[in-house]
Amino acid sequence: MDEYQIPFTGNKIYKAKSTQMNLYRITRDNQLIGFIRWENGGWMLEENAKEELTAENVQLIGEKIDRLKRR
């Protein structure tokens, strides 16, 4: 399974780990904040564990995963 460290605002460490095909577990400083999924050509919030994972953040994190996967 792929795991990416996501550059994001502030000094927090965000990570995205693939748990299933097109499903990523998102953590901030090793605390689960939710799951996002690539579906129908876009990123969607699958499950929200913390309020910090907003729709805007889902898109930003998803875009960064896309960029990191292309390398």
N, CA, C, O and CB atoms as a CASP TS submission, in Angstrom:
PFRMAT TS
TARGET T0000
AUTHOR 0000-0000-0000
METHOD Language model
MODEL 1
PARENT N/A
ATOM      1  N   MET     1       0.839  -1.180   0.000  1.00  0.00           N
ATOM      2  CA  MET     1       0.000   0.000   0.000  1.00  0.00           C
ATOM      3  C   MET     1       0.891   1.253   0.000  1.00  0.00           C
ATOM      4  O   MET     1       1.923   1.297   0.669  1.00  0.00           O
ATOM      5  CB  MET     1      -0.958  -0.007   1.225  1.00  0.00           C
ATOM      6  N   ASP     2       0.479   2.238  -0.744  1.00  0.00           N
ATOM      7  CA  ASP     2       1.237   3.482  -0.850  1.00  0.00           C
ATOM      8  C   ASP     2       0.983   4.361   0.361  1.00  0.00           C
ATOM      9  O   ASP     2      -0.115   4.377   0.917  1.00  0.00           O
ATOM     10  CB  ASP     2       0.873   4.232  -2.138  1.00  0.00           C
ATOM     11  N   GLU     3       2.027   5.102   0.766  1.00  0.00           N
ATOM     12  CA  GLU     3       1.879   6.097   1.827  1.00  0.00           C
ATOM     13  C   GLU     3       2.628   7.349   1.397  1.00  0.00           C
ATOM     14  O   GLU     3       3.767   7.276   0.936  1.00  0.00           O
ATOM     15  CB  GLU     3       2.415   5.558   3.204  1.00  0.00           C
ATOM     16  N   TYR     4       1.981   8.497   1.551  1.00  0.00           N
ATOM     17  CA  TYR     4       2.558   9.768   1.140  1.00  0.00           C
ATOM     18  C   TYR     4       2.534  10.744   2.302  1.00  0.00           C
ATOM     19  O   TYR     4       1.560  10.813   3.051  1.00  0.00           O
ATOM     20  CB  TYR     4       1.804  10.348  -0.066  1.00  0.00           C
ATOM     21  N   GLN     5       3.629  11.505   2.446  1.00  0.00           N
ATOM     22  CA  GLN     5       3.624  12.619   3.384  1.00  0.00           C
ATOM     23  C   GLN     5       3.198  13.834   2.575  1.00  0.00           C
ATOM     24  O   GLN     5       3.814  14.168   1.563  1.00  0.00           O
ATOM     25  CB  GLN     5       5.041  12.830   4.080  1.00  0.00           C
ATOM     26  N   ILE     6       2.141  14.489   3.031  1.00  0.00           N
ATOM     27  CA  ILE     6       1.523  15.574   2.279  1.00  0.00           C
ATOM     28  C   ILE     6       2.010  16.917   2.817  1.00  0.00           C
ATOM     29  O   ILE     6       1.786  17.229   3.986  1.00  0.00           O
ATOM     30  CB  ILE     6      -0.022  15.484   2.353  1.00  0.00           C
ATOM     31  N   PRO     7       2.678  17.722   1.975  1.00  0.00           N
ATOM     32  CA  PRO     7       3.049  19.068   2.411  1.00  0.00           C
ATOM     33  C   PRO     7       1.783  19.916   2.552  1.00  0.00           C
ATOM     34  O   PRO     7       1.007  20.045   1.605  1.00  0.00           O
ATOM     35  CB  PRO     7       4.048  19.727   1.406  1.00  0.00           C
ATOM     36  N   PHE     8       1.585  20.483   3.721  1.00  0.00           N
ATOM     37  CA  PHE     8       0.369  21.239   3.996  1.00  0.00           C
ATOM     38  C   PHE     8       0.735  22.423   4.878  1.00  0.00           C
ATOM     39  O   PHE     8       1.901  22.582   5.240  1.00  0.00           O
ATOM     40  CB  PHE     8      -0.719  20.345   4.676  1.00  0.00           C
ATOM     41  N   THR     9      -0.218  23.240   5.222  1.00  0.00           N
ATOM     42  CA  THR     9       0.039  24.454   5.984  1.00  0.00           C
ATOM     43  C   THR     9       0.494  24.150   7.405  1.00  0.00           C
ATOM     44  O   THR     9       0.157  23.110   7.970  1.00  0.00           O
ATOM     45  CB  THR     9      -1.201  25.318   6.017  1.00  0.00           C
ATOM     46  N   GLY    10       1.262  25.069   7.969  1.00  0.00           N
ATOM     47  CA  GLY    10       1.690  24.942   9.357  1.00  0.00           C
ATOM     48  C   GLY    10       2.782  23.907   9.538  1.00  0.00           C
ATOM     49  O   GLY    10       3.418  23.463   8.582  1.00  0.00           O
ATOM     50  N   ASN    11       2.982  23.533  10.803  1.00  0.00           N
ATOM     51  CA  ASN    11       4.043  22.582  11.113  1.00  0.00           C
ATOM     52  C   ASN    11       3.491  21.198  11.433  1.00  0.00           C
ATOM     53  O   ASN    11       4.172  20.393  12.069  1.00  0.00           O
ATOM     54  CB  ASN    11       4.871  23.087  12.278  1.00  0.00           C
ATOM     55  N   LYS    12       2.282  20.915  11.006  1.00  0.00           N
ATOM     56  CA  LYS    12       1.661  19.607  11.210  1.00  0.00           C
ATOM     57  C   LYS    12       2.109  18.650  10.108  1.00  0.00           C
ATOM     58  O   LYS    12       2.374  19.070   8.982  1.00  0.00           O
ATOM     59  CB  LYS    12       0.113  19.726  11.233  1.00  0.00           C
ATOM     60  N   ILE    13       2.191  17.367  10.440  1.00  0.00           N
ATOM     61  CA  ILE    13       2.574  16.349   9.467  1.00  0.00           C
ATOM     62  C   ILE    13       1.325  15.598   9.032  1.00  0.00           C
ATOM     63  O   ILE    13       0.690  14.908   9.829  1.00  0.00           O
ATOM     64  CB  ILE    13       3.635  15.371  10.058  1.00  0.00           C
ATOM     65  N   TYR    14       0.983  15.740   7.762  1.00  0.00           N
ATOM     66  CA  TYR    14      -0.174  15.051   7.186  1.00  0.00           C
ATOM     67  C   TYR    14       0.327  13.869   6.371  1.00  0.00           C
ATOM     68  O   TYR    14       1.299  13.987   5.625  1.00  0.00           O
ATOM     69  CB  TYR    14      -1.032  16.016   6.301  1.00  0.00           C
ATOM     70  N   LYS    15      -0.341  12.728   6.519  1.00  0.00           N
ATOM     71  CA  LYS    15       0.009  11.544   5.740  1.00  0.00           C
ATOM     72  C   LYS    15      -1.248  10.941   5.145  1.00  0.00           C
ATOM     73  O   LYS    15      -2.323  10.974   5.745  1.00  0.00           O
ATOM     74  CB  LYS    15       0.751  10.505   6.609  1.00  0.00           C
ATOM     75  N   ALA    16      -1.087  10.388   3.950  1.00  0.00           N
ATOM     76  CA  ALA    16      -2.173   9.681   3.267  1.00  0.00           C
ATOM     77  C   ALA    16      -1.678   8.273   2.985  1.00  0.00           C
ATOM     78  O   ALA    16      -0.648   8.088   2.337  1.00  0.00           O
ATOM     79  CB  ALA    16      -2.613  10.417   1.938  1.00  0.00           C
ATOM     80  N   LYS    17      -2.409   7.290   3.468  1.00  0.00           N
ATOM     81  CA  LYS    17      -2.028   5.893   3.263  1.00  0.00           C
ATOM     82  C   LYS    17      -3.156   5.172   2.542  1.00  0.00           C
ATOM     83  O   LYS    17      -4.312   5.208   2.963  1.00  0.00           O
ATOM     84  CB  LYS    17      -1.701   5.194   4.614  1.00  0.00           C
ATOM     85  N   SER    18      -2.795   4.519   1.452  1.00  0.00           N
ATOM     86  CA  SER    18      -3.771   3.755   0.679  1.00  0.00           C
ATOM     87  C   SER    18      -4.189   2.530   1.488  1.00  0.00           C
ATOM     88  O   SER    18      -3.343   1.747   1.918  1.00  0.00           O
ATOM     89  CB  SER    18      -3.186   3.336  -0.709  1.00  0.00           C
ATOM     90  N   THR    19      -5.504   2.365   1.694  1.00  0.00           N
ATOM     91  CA  THR    19      -6.005   1.214   2.436  1.00  0.00           C
ATOM     92  C   THR    19      -6.731   0.237   1.520  1.00  0.00           C
ATOM     93  O   THR    19      -6.754  -0.966   1.780  1.00  0.00           O
ATOM     94  CB  THR    19      -6.933   1.670   3.554  1.00  0.00           C
ATOM     95  N   GLN    20      -7.317   0.750   0.462  1.00  0.00           N
ATOM     96  CA  GLN    20      -7.966  -0.041  -0.581  1.00  0.00           C
ATOM     97  C   GLN    20      -7.742   0.716  -1.879  1.00  0.00           C
ATOM     98  O   GLN    20      -7.186   1.814  -1.881  1.00  0.00           O
ATOM     99  CB  GLN    20      -9.513  -0.274  -0.288  1.00  0.00           C
ATOM    100  N   MET    21      -8.175   0.130  -2.971  1.00  0.00           N
ATOM    101  CA  MET    21      -8.026   0.831  -4.239  1.00  0.00           C
ATOM    102  C   MET    21      -8.815   2.140  -4.191  1.00  0.00           C
ATOM    103  O   MET    21     -10.025   2.140  -3.964  1.00  0.00           O
ATOM    104  CB  MET    21      -8.503  -0.057  -5.421  1.00  0.00           C
ATOM    105  N   ASN    22      -8.111   3.257  -4.408  1.00  0.00           N
ATOM    106  CA  ASN    22      -8.693   4.602  -4.448  1.00  0.00           C
ATOM    107  C   ASN    22      -9.238   5.085  -3.109  1.00  0.00           C
ATOM    108  O   ASN    22     -10.018   6.037  -3.091  1.00  0.00           O
ATOM    109  CB  ASN    22      -9.790   4.639  -5.457  1.00  0.00           C
ATOM    110  N   LEU    23      -8.866   4.477  -1.997  1.00  0.00           N
ATOM    111  CA  LEU    23      -9.289   4.918  -0.664  1.00  0.00           C
ATOM    112  C   LEU    23      -8.044   5.196   0.167  1.00  0.00           C
ATOM    113  O   LEU    23      -7.150   4.354   0.262  1.00  0.00           O
ATOM    114  CB  LEU    23     -10.200   3.846   0.032  1.00  0.00           C
ATOM    115  N   TYR    24      -7.989   6.387   0.771  1.00  0.00           N
ATOM    116  CA  TYR    24      -6.823   6.803   1.539  1.00  0.00           C
ATOM    117  C   TYR    24      -7.216   7.185   2.957  1.00  0.00           C
ATOM    118  O   TYR    24      -8.215   7.866   3.184  1.00  0.00           O
ATOM    119  CB  TYR    24      -6.121   7.973   0.853  1.00  0.00           C
ATOM    120  N   ARG    25      -6.407   6.729   3.905  1.00  0.00           N
ATOM    121  CA  ARG    25      -6.554   7.068   5.324  1.00  0.00           C
ATOM    122  C   ARG    25      -5.703   8.312   5.555  1.00  0.00           C
ATOM    123  O   ARG    25      -4.508   8.301   5.262  1.00  0.00           O
ATOM    124  CB  ARG    25      -6.115   5.865   6.281  1.00  0.00           C
ATOM    125  N   ILE    26      -6.298   9.383   6.073  1.00  0.00           N
ATOM    126  CA  ILE    26      -5.600  10.649   6.266  1.00  0.00           C
ATOM    127  C   ILE    26      -5.338  10.849   7.756  1.00  0.00           C
ATOM    128  O   ILE    26      -6.250  10.766   8.579  1.00  0.00           O
ATOM    129  CB  ILE    26      -6.423  11.837   5.681  1.00  0.00           C
ATOM    130  N   THR    27      -4.068  11.116   8.088  1.00  0.00           N
ATOM    131  CA  THR    27      -3.704  11.389   9.476  1.00  0.00           C
ATOM    132  C   THR    27      -3.000  12.738   9.562  1.00  0.00           C
ATOM    133  O   THR    27      -2.366  13.191   8.609  1.00  0.00           O
ATOM    134  CB  THR    27      -2.801  10.265  10.043  1.00  0.00           C
ATOM    135  N   ARG    28      -3.124  13.362  10.719  1.00  0.00           N
ATOM    136  CA  ARG    28      -2.393  14.590  11.024  1.00  0.00           C
ATOM    137  C   ARG    28      -1.665  14.344  12.330  1.00  0.00           C
ATOM    138  O   ARG    28      -2.297  14.083  13.353  1.00  0.00           O
ATOM    139  CB  ARG    28      -3.349  15.849  11.116  1.00  0.00           C
ATOM    140  N   ASP    29      -0.355  14.422  12.307  1.00  0.00           N
ATOM    141  CA  ASP    29       0.474  14.106  13.475  1.00  0.00           C
ATOM    142  C   ASP    29       0.089  12.750  14.066  1.00  0.00           C
ATOM    143  O   ASP    29      -0.063  12.607  15.279  1.00  0.00           O
ATOM    144  CB  ASP    29       0.339  15.206  14.544  1.00  0.00           C
ATOM    145  N   ASN    30      -0.064  11.766  13.191  1.00  0.00           N
ATOM    146  CA  ASN    30      -0.397  10.378  13.547  1.00  0.00           C
ATOM    147  C   ASN    30      -1.763  10.205  14.192  1.00  0.00           C
ATOM    148  O   ASN    30      -2.016   9.173  14.814  1.00  0.00           O
ATOM    149  CB  ASN    30       0.637   9.840  14.472  1.00  0.00           C
ATOM    150  N   GLN    31      -2.651  11.187  14.060  1.00  0.00           N
ATOM    151  CA  GLN    31      -4.029  11.085  14.544  1.00  0.00           C
ATOM    152  C   GLN    31      -4.960  11.011  13.330  1.00  0.00           C
ATOM    153  O   GLN    31      -4.896  11.859  12.440  1.00  0.00           O
ATOM    154  CB  GLN    31      -4.401  12.303  15.471  1.00  0.00           C
ATOM    155  N   LEU    32      -5.810  10.007  13.301  1.00  0.00           N
ATOM    156  CA  LEU    32      -6.741   9.850  12.188  1.00  0.00           C
ATOM    157  C   LEU    32      -7.683  11.051  12.108  1.00  0.00           C
ATOM    158  O   LEU    32      -8.304  11.433  13.100  1.00  0.00           O
ATOM    159  CB  LEU    32      -7.545   8.543  12.335  1.00  0.00           C
ATOM    160  N   ILE    33      -7.781  11.641  10.909  1.00  0.00           N
ATOM    161  CA  ILE    33      -8.759  12.717  10.719  1.00  0.00           C
ATOM    162  C   ILE    33      -9.815  12.343   9.691  1.00  0.00           C
ATOM    163  O   ILE    33     -10.807  13.057   9.547  1.00  0.00           O
ATOM    164  CB  ILE    33      -8.057  13.999  10.291  1.00  0.00           C
ATOM    165  N   GLY    34      -9.627  11.233   8.968  1.00  0.00           N
ATOM    166  CA  GLY    34     -10.668  10.785   8.056  1.00  0.00           C
ATOM    167  C   GLY    34     -10.143   9.962   6.895  1.00  0.00           C
ATOM    168  O   GLY    34      -8.955   9.653   6.805  1.00  0.00           O
ATOM    169  N   PHE    35     -11.068   9.618   6.008  1.00  0.00           N
ATOM    170  CA  PHE    35     -10.764   8.849   4.806  1.00  0.00           C
ATOM    171  C   PHE    35     -11.276   9.618   3.600  1.00  0.00           C
ATOM    172  O   PHE    35     -12.358  10.203   3.640  1.00  0.00           O
ATOM    173  CB  PHE    35     -11.394   7.424   4.869  1.00  0.00           C
ATOM    174  N   ILE    36     -10.489   9.615   2.518  1.00  0.00           N
ATOM    175  CA  ILE    36     -10.934  10.220   1.271  1.00  0.00           C
ATOM    176  C   ILE    36     -10.847   9.179   0.160  1.00  0.00           C
ATOM    177  O   ILE    36     -10.041   8.250   0.219  1.00  0.00           O
ATOM    178  CB  ILE    36     -10.086  11.479   0.923  1.00  0.00           C
ATOM    179  N   ARG    37     -11.690   9.353  -0.852  1.00  0.00           N
ATOM    180  CA  ARG    37     -11.768   8.383  -1.948  1.00  0.00           C
ATOM    181  C   ARG    37     -11.745   9.112  -3.289  1.00  0.00           C
ATOM    182  O   ARG    37     -12.351  10.171  -3.452  1.00  0.00           O
ATOM    183  CB  ARG    37     -13.049   7.513  -1.826  1.00  0.00           C
ATOM    184  N   TRP    38     -11.018   8.510  -4.257  1.00  0.00           N
ATOM    185  CA  TRP    38     -11.039   8.980  -5.646  1.00  0.00           C
ATOM    186  C   TRP    38     -12.162   8.237  -6.349  1.00  0.00           C
ATOM    187  O   TRP    38     -12.123   7.012  -6.461  1.00  0.00           O
ATOM    188  CB  TRP    38      -9.651   8.747  -6.371  1.00  0.00           C
ATOM    189  N   GLU    39     -13.163   8.970  -6.822  1.00  0.00           N
ATOM    190  CA  GLU    39     -14.312   8.336  -7.457  1.00  0.00           C
ATOM    191  C   GLU    39     -14.910   9.278  -8.493  1.00  0.00           C
ATOM    192  O   GLU    39     -15.033  10.478  -8.246  1.00  0.00           O
ATOM    193  CB  GLU    39     -15.374   7.938  -6.406  1.00  0.00           C
ATOM    194  N   ASN    40     -15.275   8.749  -9.630  1.00  0.00           N
ATOM    195  CA  ASN    40     -15.918   9.517 -10.705  1.00  0.00           C
ATOM    196  C   ASN    40     -15.127  10.761 -11.092  1.00  0.00           C
ATOM    197  O   ASN    40     -15.711  11.812 -11.356  1.00  0.00           O
ATOM    198  CB  ASN    40     -17.318   9.922 -10.284  1.00  0.00           C
ATOM    199  N   GLY    41     -13.806  10.650 -11.126  1.00  0.00           N
ATOM    200  CA  GLY    41     -12.968  11.747 -11.579  1.00  0.00           C
ATOM    201  C   GLY    41     -12.695  12.825 -10.554  1.00  0.00           C
ATOM    202  O   GLY    41     -12.211  13.896 -10.922  1.00  0.00           O
ATOM    203  N   GLY    42     -12.985  12.592  -9.275  1.00  0.00           N
ATOM    204  CA  GLY    42     -12.727  13.595  -8.246  1.00  0.00           C
ATOM    205  C   GLY    42     -12.558  12.984  -6.869  1.00  0.00           C
ATOM    206  O   GLY    42     -12.845  11.806  -6.655  1.00  0.00           O
ATOM    207  N   TRP    43     -12.092  13.797  -5.947  1.00  0.00           N
ATOM    208  CA  TRP    43     -11.863  13.367  -4.570  1.00  0.00           C
ATOM    209  C   TRP    43     -13.090  13.665  -3.726  1.00  0.00           C
ATOM    210  O   TRP    43     -13.682  14.740  -3.819  1.00  0.00           O
ATOM    211  CB  TRP    43     -10.619  14.058  -3.977  1.00  0.00           C
ATOM    212  N   MET    44     -13.463  12.684  -2.892  1.00  0.00           N
ATOM    213  CA  MET    44     -14.651  12.825  -2.045  1.00  0.00           C
ATOM    214  C   MET    44     -14.309  12.403  -0.618  1.00  0.00           C
ATOM    215  O   MET    44     -13.460  11.539  -0.397  1.00  0.00           O
ATOM    216  CB  MET    44     -15.836  11.977  -2.599  1.00  0.00           C
ATOM    217  N   LEU    45     -14.979  13.021   0.334  1.00  0.00           N
ATOM    218  CA  LEU    45     -14.839  12.644   1.732  1.00  0.00           C
ATOM    219  C   LEU    45     -15.606  11.354   1.958  1.00  0.00           C
ATOM    220  O   LEU    45     -16.811  11.293   1.716  1.00  0.00           O
ATOM    221  CB  LEU    45     -15.346  13.771   2.679  1.00  0.00           C
ATOM    222  N   GLU    46     -14.916  10.327   2.418  1.00  0.00           N
ATOM    223  CA  GLU    46     -15.544   9.035   2.666  1.00  0.00           C
ATOM    224  C   GLU    46     -16.023   8.949   4.110  1.00  0.00           C
ATOM    225  O   GLU    46     -17.154   8.541   4.375  1.00  0.00           O
ATOM    226  CB  GLU    46     -14.568   7.888   2.354  1.00  0.00           C
ATOM    227  N   GLU    47     -15.152   9.337   5.042  1.00  0.00           N
ATOM    228  CA  GLU    47     -15.489   9.276   6.462  1.00  0.00           C
ATOM    229  C   GLU    47     -14.707  10.370   7.164  1.00  0.00           C
ATOM    230  O   GLU    47     -13.518  10.550   6.901  1.00  0.00           O
ATOM    231  CB  GLU    47     -15.173   7.866   7.077  1.00  0.00           C
ATOM    232  N   ASN    48     -15.355  11.092   8.044  1.00  0.00           N
ATOM    233  CA  ASN    48     -14.743  12.217   8.733  1.00  0.00           C
ATOM    234  C   ASN    48     -14.606  11.889  10.210  1.00  0.00           C
ATOM    235  O   ASN    48     -15.607  11.665  10.890  1.00  0.00           O
ATOM    236  CB  ASN    48     -15.569  13.504   8.534  1.00  0.00           C
ATOM    237  N   ALA    49     -13.375  11.858  10.714  1.00  0.00           N
ATOM    238  CA  ALA    49     -13.146  11.588  12.125  1.00  0.00           C
ATOM    239  C   ALA    49     -12.946  12.888  12.912  1.00  0.00           C
ATOM    240  O   ALA    49     -13.188  12.927  14.118  1.00  0.00           O
ATOM    241  CB  ALA    49     -11.931  10.672  12.296  1.00  0.00           C
ATOM    242  N   LYS    50     -12.515  13.929  12.245  1.00  0.00           N
ATOM    243  CA  LYS    50     -12.280  15.231  12.883  1.00  0.00           C
ATOM    244  C   LYS    50     -12.831  16.325  11.976  1.00  0.00           C
ATOM    245  O   LYS    50     -12.943  16.139  10.765  1.00  0.00           O
ATOM    246  CB  LYS    50     -10.754  15.460  13.167  1.00  0.00           C
ATOM    247  N   GLU    51     -13.173  17.463  12.567  1.00  0.00           N
ATOM    248  CA  GLU    51     -13.728  18.576  11.792  1.00  0.00           C
ATOM    249  C   GLU    51     -12.710  19.223  10.862  1.00  0.00           C
ATOM    250  O   GLU    51     -13.094  19.957   9.952  1.00  0.00           O
ATOM    251  CB  GLU    51     -14.283  19.620  12.724  1.00  0.00           C
ATOM    252  N   GLU    52     -11.421  18.968  11.068  1.00  0.00           N
ATOM    253  CA  GLU    52     -10.388  19.609  10.259  1.00  0.00           C
ATOM    254  C   GLU    52     -10.407  19.168   8.800  1.00  0.00           C
ATOM    255  O   GLU    52      -9.864  19.862   7.940  1.00  0.00           O
ATOM    256  CB  GLU    52      -9.039  19.324  10.846  1.00  0.00           C
ATOM    257  N   LEU    53     -11.019  18.033   8.510  1.00  0.00           N
ATOM    258  CA  LEU    53     -11.041  17.528   7.143  1.00  0.00           C
ATOM    259  C   LEU    53     -12.276  18.084   6.430  1.00  0.00           C
ATOM    260  O   LEU    53     -13.329  17.448   6.382  1.00  0.00           O
ATOM    261  CB  LEU    53     -11.039  15.966   7.122  1.00  0.00           C
ATOM    262  N   THR    54     -12.115  19.293   5.878  1.00  0.00           N
ATOM    263  CA  THR    54     -13.205  19.967   5.177  1.00  0.00           C
ATOM    264  C   THR    54     -13.209  19.564   3.703  1.00  0.00           C
ATOM    265  O   THR    54     -12.275  18.917   3.229  1.00  0.00           O
ATOM    266  CB  THR    54     -13.077  21.503   5.318  1.00  0.00           C
ATOM    267  N   ALA    55     -14.245  19.941   2.994  1.00  0.00           N
ATOM    268  CA  ALA    55     -14.329  19.644   1.560  1.00  0.00           C
ATOM    269  C   ALA    55     -13.155  20.275   0.810  1.00  0.00           C
ATOM    270  O   ALA    55     -12.594  19.668  -0.102  1.00  0.00           O
ATOM    271  CB  ALA    55     -15.668  20.151   0.979  1.00  0.00           C
ATOM    272  N   GLU    56     -12.791  21.490   1.197  1.00  0.00           N
ATOM    273  CA  GLU    56     -11.659  22.158   0.551  1.00  0.00           C
ATOM    274  C   GLU    56     -10.359  21.405   0.822  1.00  0.00           C
ATOM    275  O   GLU    56      -9.549  21.218  -0.086  1.00  0.00           O
ATOM    276  CB  GLU    56     -11.540  23.612   1.039  1.00  0.00           C
ATOM    277  N   ASN    57     -10.156  20.971   2.075  1.00  0.00           N
ATOM    278  CA  ASN    57      -8.947  20.226   2.410  1.00  0.00           C
ATOM    279  C   ASN    57      -8.889  18.888   1.685  1.00  0.00           C
ATOM    280  O   ASN    57      -7.811  18.443   1.291  1.00  0.00           O
ATOM    281  CB  ASN    57      -8.866  20.005   3.911  1.00  0.00           C
ATOM    282  N   VAL    58     -10.037  18.244   1.506  1.00  0.00           N
ATOM    283  CA  VAL    58     -10.084  16.977   0.764  1.00  0.00           C
ATOM    284  C   VAL    58      -9.554  17.197  -0.647  1.00  0.00           C
ATOM    285  O   VAL    58      -8.761  16.394  -1.139  1.00  0.00           O
ATOM    286  CB  VAL    58     -11.534  16.407   0.720  1.00  0.00           C
ATOM    287  N   GLN    59      -9.979  18.270  -1.303  1.00  0.00           N
ATOM    288  CA  GLN    59      -9.525  18.557  -2.663  1.00  0.00           C
ATOM    289  C   GLN    59      -8.032  18.865  -2.697  1.00  0.00           C
ATOM    290  O   GLN    59      -7.319  18.384  -3.577  1.00  0.00           O
ATOM    291  CB  GLN    59     -10.315  19.727  -3.251  1.00  0.00           C
ATOM    292  N   LEU    60      -7.552  19.669  -1.739  1.00  0.00           N
ATOM    293  CA  LEU    60      -6.130  20.017  -1.702  1.00  0.00           C
ATOM    294  C   LEU    60      -5.262  18.793  -1.447  1.00  0.00           C
ATOM    295  O   LEU    60      -4.246  18.601  -2.116  1.00  0.00           O
ATOM    296  CB  LEU    60      -5.869  21.070  -0.627  1.00  0.00           C
ATOM    297  N   ILE    61      -5.652  17.966  -0.488  1.00  0.00           N
ATOM    298  CA  ILE    61      -4.897  16.747  -0.187  1.00  0.00           C
ATOM    299  C   ILE    61      -4.934  15.806  -1.389  1.00  0.00           C
ATOM    300  O   ILE    61      -3.913  15.222  -1.753  1.00  0.00           O
ATOM    301  CB  ILE    61      -5.468  16.041   1.074  1.00  0.00           C
ATOM    302  N   GLY    62      -6.100  15.658  -2.001  1.00  0.00           N
ATOM    303  CA  GLY    62      -6.230  14.802  -3.179  1.00  0.00           C
ATOM    304  C   GLY    62      -5.342  15.249  -4.328  1.00  0.00           C
ATOM    305  O   GLY    62      -4.714  14.419  -4.985  1.00  0.00           O
ATOM    306  N   GLU    63      -5.282  16.555  -4.576  1.00  0.00           N
ATOM    307  CA  GLU    63      -4.419  17.085  -5.633  1.00  0.00           C
ATOM    308  C   GLU    63      -2.956  16.781  -5.342  1.00  0.00           C
ATOM    309  O   GLU    63      -2.194  16.456  -6.253  1.00  0.00           O
ATOM    310  CB  GLU    63      -4.621  18.598  -5.786  1.00  0.00           C
ATOM    311  N   LYS    64      -2.563  16.886  -4.079  1.00  0.00           N
ATOM    312  CA  LYS    64      -1.171  16.606  -3.715  1.00  0.00           C
ATOM    313  C   LYS    64      -0.859  15.118  -3.850  1.00  0.00           C
ATOM    314  O   LYS    64       0.249  14.756  -4.248  1.00  0.00           O
ATOM    315  CB  LYS    64      -0.888  17.075  -2.279  1.00  0.00           C
ATOM    316  N   ILE    65      -1.810  14.258  -3.529  1.00  0.00           N
ATOM    317  CA  ILE    65      -1.622  12.815  -3.747  1.00  0.00           C
ATOM    318  C   ILE    65      -1.435  12.553  -5.237  1.00  0.00           C
ATOM    319  O   ILE    65      -0.549  11.792  -5.628  1.00  0.00           O
ATOM    320  CB  ILE    65      -2.836  11.996  -3.193  1.00  0.00           C
ATOM    321  N   ASP    66      -2.262  13.179  -6.069  1.00  0.00           N
ATOM    322  CA  ASP    66      -2.143  13.009  -7.525  1.00  0.00           C
ATOM    323  C   ASP    66      -0.746  13.394  -8.008  1.00  0.00           C
ATOM    324  O   ASP    66      -0.139  12.669  -8.797  1.00  0.00           O
ATOM    325  CB  ASP    66      -3.204  13.856  -8.255  1.00  0.00           C
ATOM    326  N   ARG    67      -0.238  14.531  -7.536  1.00  0.00           N
ATOM    327  CA  ARG    67       1.096  14.985  -7.946  1.00  0.00           C
ATOM    328  C   ARG    67       2.179  14.018  -7.487  1.00  0.00           C
ATOM    329  O   ARG    67       3.101  13.716  -8.244  1.00  0.00           O
ATOM    330  CB  ARG    67       1.377  16.382  -7.390  1.00  0.00           C
ATOM    331  N   LEU    68       2.076  13.530  -6.251  1.00  0.00           N
ATOM    332  CA  LEU    68       3.090  12.615  -5.728  1.00  0.00           C
ATOM    333  C   LEU    68       3.053  11.264  -6.440  1.00  0.00           C
ATOM    334  O   LEU    68       4.098  10.638  -6.616  1.00  0.00           O
ATOM    335  CB  LEU    68       2.895  12.415  -4.228  1.00  0.00           C
ATOM    336  N   LYS    69       1.893  10.809  -6.846  1.00  0.00           N
ATOM    337  CA  LYS    69       1.768   9.520  -7.540  1.00  0.00           C
ATOM    338  C   LYS    69       2.377   9.558  -8.936  1.00  0.00           C
ATOM    339  O   LYS    69       2.801   8.520  -9.444  1.00  0.00           O
ATOM    340  CB  LYS    69       0.304   9.115  -7.635  1.00  0.00           C
ATOM    341  N   ARG    70       2.430  10.708  -9.557  1.00  0.00           N
ATOM    342  CA  ARG    70       2.954  10.830 -10.925  1.00  0.00           C
ATOM    343  C   ARG    70       4.467  10.737 -10.977  1.00  0.00           C
ATOM    344  O   ARG    70       5.028  10.525 -12.052  1.00  0.00           O
ATOM    345  CB  ARG    70       2.511  12.140 -11.537  1.00  0.00           C
ATOM    346  N   ARG    71       5.138  10.888  -9.856  1.00  0.00           N
ATOM    347  CA  ARG    71       6.609  10.872  -9.842  1.00  0.00           C
ATOM    348  C   ARG    71       7.155   9.509 -10.111  1.00  0.00           C
ATOM    349  O   ARG    71       8.372   9.325 -10.134  1.00  0.00           O
ATOM    350  CB  ARG    71       7.135  11.364  -8.525  1.00  0.00           C
TER
END
